[in-house]
Amino acid sequence: MIEVTRLNGTKLLINPHLLEIVEETPDTVLTLTTGHKIIVKESRQEIKNLVIALGTGVGETTDMNKLRYHKIILMTDADVDGEHIVTLSLTLFYRHLRHILDNGYLYVAQPPLFKIEVSKDEFYWVKNEEERDKMIAKLALENKSPKHIQRFKGLGEMNPEQLWETTMNPKTRVLKRIRVEDIEEADATFDLLMGNEVAPRKKFIQTHSKEANLDI
């Protein structure tokens, strides 16, 4: 859940799946599917901190020579909430920090969603339900069965050793490098999914709803 501030100043908790971005200033404005606007005061400062950390500036002040990092990693939970945050973050980079994408400096961490434990010394990390089912089937062929299957609610549920081993250790982690191969298609996709026009997005969701893998 996300704590947000209404226009009248009162606070409430909102499911992130009910939010859509609307580009307004001076604060980030989110719109509920019901049409009510809410302002998240903290978002503007967090984005500002990110830009300062990167060092390049944005818009007309962008200077790639001042970029402090050549590997920028988005690390979120492995569930649909994490994927939603990644989508919002990619929108920010695509619209306002494109030089990071164009130079291949942006990555998305691939943390596991499940830990499949066969014994104390034998366990496996898998990213999603499909990989979980494949691993269980593979173990069955070896006459093995999981003693325990743990589904992580988020990265915060892992202990430091687990987080390092699965997601942060450069020797063992898996990163997805983000590149834009078709500028026109990418631009149209971001306009469709993250733009201000609701009707085209609603049509897209209705058309492709049966293709979605729901995390319920």
C-alpha positions as CSV (number, residue, x, y, z in Angstrom):
1,M,0.0,0.0,0.0
2,I,1.1,3.6,-0.6
3,E,0.4,6.5,1.8
4,V,-0.8,9.5,-0.2
5,T,-2.1,13.0,0.5
6,R,-5.4,14.2,-0.9
7,L,-5.8,17.7,-2.2
8,N,-7.5,18.6,1.0
9,G,-4.4,17.5,3.0
10,T,-5.9,14.3,4.5
11,K,-3.8,11.1,4.2
12,L,-5.0,7.7,3.1
13,L,-3.6,4.3,2.0
14,I,-4.1,3.3,-1.6
15,N,-3.5,0.1,-3.6
16,P,-0.8,1.0,-6.2
17,H,-2.7,-0.8,-8.9
18,L,-5.5,1.9,-8.7
19,L,-3.1,4.7,-9.6
20,E,-2.2,6.4,-12.9
21,I,0.4,9.0,-13.4
22,V,-0.6,12.5,-14.5
23,E,2.3,14.9,-15.3
24,E,1.7,18.1,-13.4
25,T,3.8,20.5,-11.4
26,P,5.0,21.4,-8.9
27,D,4.1,18.0,-7.3
28,T,3.6,14.5,-8.7
29,V,-0.1,14.0,-9.2
30,L,-1.6,10.5,-9.2
31,T,-5.2,9.8,-10.3
32,L,-7.4,7.1,-9.0
33,T,-9.4,5.1,-11.5
34,T,-12.4,6.7,-10.0
35,G,-11.1,10.1,-11.2
36,H,-10.2,11.6,-7.8
37,K,-6.8,13.3,-7.8
38,I,-4.2,12.9,-5.0
39,I,-0.8,14.5,-4.5
40,V,2.2,12.6,-3.3
41,K,4.5,15.4,-2.0
42,E,7.4,13.0,-1.4
43,S,7.7,11.8,-5.0
44,R,9.1,15.1,-6.3
45,Q,11.9,15.1,-3.7
46,E,12.7,11.4,-4.3
47,I,13.1,12.1,-8.1
48,K,15.2,15.2,-7.3
49,N,17.5,13.1,-5.1
50,L,17.8,10.5,-7.9
51,V,18.8,13.1,-10.4
52,I,21.3,14.7,-8.0
53,A,22.8,11.2,-7.3
54,L,23.2,10.5,-11.1
55,G,24.9,13.9,-11.6
56,T,23.7,14.4,-15.2
57,G,20.8,16.8,-14.7
58,V,17.7,16.6,-16.8
59,G,16.2,18.4,-19.8
60,E,18.3,21.2,-21.3
61,T,20.9,20.9,-18.4
62,T,21.7,17.2,-19.2
63,D,25.4,16.5,-19.3
64,M,26.4,12.9,-19.8
65,N,30.0,13.6,-19.0
66,K,28.9,14.2,-15.4
67,L,27.2,10.8,-15.0
68,R,28.6,9.2,-11.9
69,Y,27.5,5.6,-12.6
70,H,27.6,3.4,-15.7
71,K,25.4,0.7,-14.0
72,I,22.2,1.8,-12.5
73,I,20.1,-1.0,-11.1
74,L,16.3,-0.9,-10.3
75,M,15.7,-3.4,-7.5
76,T,12.1,-4.1,-6.5
77,D,10.0,-6.9,-5.1
78,A,9.5,-9.9,-7.5
79,D,5.7,-9.6,-7.4
80,V,3.3,-7.5,-9.5
81,D,3.7,-4.6,-7.1
82,G,7.4,-4.6,-7.9
83,E,6.7,-4.8,-11.6
84,H,4.4,-1.8,-11.3
85,I,7.2,0.2,-9.6
86,V,9.6,-0.8,-12.4
87,T,7.1,0.4,-15.0
88,L,6.8,3.7,-13.3
89,S,10.6,4.0,-13.0
90,L,11.1,3.1,-16.7
91,T,8.7,5.8,-17.6
92,L,10.7,8.3,-15.7
93,F,14.0,7.2,-17.4
94,Y,12.4,7.0,-20.8
95,R,10.8,10.4,-20.7
96,H,13.3,12.4,-18.7
97,L,16.6,10.5,-18.5
98,R,16.7,8.9,-22.0
99,H,20.5,9.2,-22.2
100,I,20.8,6.6,-19.5
101,L,18.8,4.1,-21.6
102,D,20.5,5.0,-24.9
103,N,23.9,4.2,-23.4
104,G,22.8,0.9,-21.9
105,Y,23.4,1.9,-18.3
106,L,20.0,0.9,-16.8
107,Y,19.4,-2.6,-15.4
108,V,16.6,-4.3,-13.5
109,A,17.5,-6.8,-10.8
110,Q,15.8,-10.2,-10.9
111,P,15.2,-11.3,-7.3
112,P,13.5,-14.6,-6.6
113,L,9.9,-14.9,-5.7
114,F,10.2,-18.4,-4.2
115,K,12.8,-20.5,-2.3
116,I,12.3,-24.3,-2.8
117,E,13.9,-26.2,0.1
118,V,14.6,-29.9,-0.3
119,S,16.9,-30.2,2.6
120,K,19.2,-28.0,4.7
121,D,21.9,-28.2,2.1
122,E,19.8,-28.4,-1.0
123,F,17.5,-25.5,-2.0
124,Y,16.7,-23.5,-5.1
125,W,15.7,-19.9,-5.9
126,V,13.1,-19.4,-8.6
127,K,11.7,-16.1,-10.0
128,N,8.0,-16.9,-10.6
129,E,5.3,-19.6,-10.5
130,E,6.2,-21.1,-13.8
131,E,9.8,-21.7,-12.7
132,R,8.6,-23.0,-9.4
133,D,6.3,-25.6,-11.1
134,K,9.2,-26.6,-13.5
135,M,11.6,-27.1,-10.5
136,I,9.0,-29.2,-8.6
137,A,8.5,-31.4,-11.7
138,K,12.3,-31.7,-12.1
139,L,12.7,-32.8,-8.5
140,A,9.9,-35.3,-8.8
141,L,11.8,-37.0,-11.7
142,E,14.7,-37.3,-9.3
143,N,12.4,-38.8,-6.6
144,K,12.7,-35.7,-4.5
145,S,10.0,-33.5,-3.0
146,P,10.2,-30.0,-1.5
147,K,10.3,-30.0,2.3
148,H,9.3,-26.3,2.3
149,I,8.4,-23.7,-0.4
150,Q,8.7,-20.1,0.8
151,R,7.1,-17.2,-1.1
152,F,8.7,-13.9,-0.4
153,K,6.3,-11.0,0.1
154,G,9.2,-8.7,-0.7
155,L,12.9,-8.0,-0.5
156,G,12.4,-6.9,3.1
157,E,11.4,-10.4,4.0
158,M,14.8,-11.8,3.1
159,N,17.5,-11.8,5.6
160,P,20.7,-9.9,4.6
161,E,22.5,-13.1,3.6
162,Q,19.7,-14.2,1.3
163,L,19.4,-10.8,-0.3
164,W,23.1,-10.7,-1.0
165,E,23.2,-14.2,-2.4
166,T,20.2,-13.9,-4.7
167,T,20.1,-10.3,-5.8
168,M,23.1,-8.2,-4.9
169,N,26.2,-10.4,-5.2
170,P,27.9,-9.5,-8.6
171,K,29.0,-13.2,-8.9
172,T,25.6,-14.8,-8.6
173,R,22.9,-12.1,-9.3
174,V,20.9,-11.9,-12.5
175,L,20.4,-8.5,-14.1
176,K,18.2,-7.5,-17.0
177,R,19.7,-4.8,-19.2
178,I,17.2,-2.3,-20.5
179,R,17.6,-1.2,-24.1
180,V,15.3,0.6,-26.6
181,E,15.5,-1.2,-30.0
182,D,12.5,0.5,-31.6
183,I,12.1,4.2,-30.6
184,E,8.8,4.7,-32.3
185,E,7.2,1.5,-30.8
186,A,8.6,2.3,-27.3
187,D,7.2,5.8,-27.5
188,A,3.8,4.6,-28.6
189,T,3.8,1.9,-25.8
190,F,4.6,4.4,-23.1
191,D,1.9,6.8,-24.4
192,L,-0.6,4.0,-24.4
193,L,0.1,2.5,-21.0
194,M,1.3,5.6,-19.0
195,G,-0.3,8.5,-20.8
196,N,-3.2,10.7,-19.9
197,E,-5.7,9.1,-22.3
198,V,-7.8,6.5,-20.5
199,A,-9.9,5.1,-23.4
200,P,-7.0,3.6,-25.4
201,R,-5.5,2.1,-22.2
202,K,-8.9,0.6,-21.2
203,K,-9.3,-0.9,-24.7
204,F,-5.8,-2.4,-24.5
205,I,-6.5,-4.0,-21.1
206,Q,-9.8,-5.4,-22.3
207,T,-8.2,-6.8,-25.4
208,H,-5.3,-8.5,-23.7
209,S,-6.8,-9.3,-20.3
210,K,-6.8,-13.0,-20.9
211,E,-3.1,-13.0,-21.7
212,A,-2.2,-11.6,-18.2
213,N,-0.5,-13.7,-15.6
214,L,-2.3,-12.6,-12.4
215,D,-0.5,-12.7,-9.1
216,I,-3.5,-13.2,-6.8
